[in-house]
Amino acid sequence: MKTFYRISQYVFKTYILLLTIFVISCGSRNSSSSYKSTSVSYYANKFDGKKTASGETYRHSKMTGAHKSLSFGTRVEIVNVENDKSVIITVNDRGPLKYSREFDLSQGAFKKISNLNAGIVKVKYRILK
């Protein structure tokens, strides 16, 4: 009977340990989807039809953007904090050159969240992969 009691204690402790590890690992996955804040602008007209750093041709109508270090092909959700409009872009270029901004968006992507006359808007973003 003592052996059964010791085995059941061992099984219970192992179960608790595995459950704890599972809960912690699930929580850490969710933290990567948290939003960060920045401001964004959009590409000037002169870049339409030019090659991006990834080799793709830039088009105003595509939902793309530039980032300093994210891998090409990374998908990012951008949300305008003033009106909650959002767009999902694919990183295909390097930039912006302004230190205070994380992204330059294609005009098509920028129009989904704001009017081009705004020029620069405050946003929150999260990496989707």
Secondary structure, 3 states (H helix, E strand, C coil): CHHHHHHHHHHHHHHHHHHHHHHHHHHHHHHCCCCEEEEEEECCHHHCCCECCCCCECCCCCCEEEECCCCCCCEEEEEECCCCCEEEEEEEECCCCCCCEEEEECHHHHHHHCCHHHCCEEEEEEECC
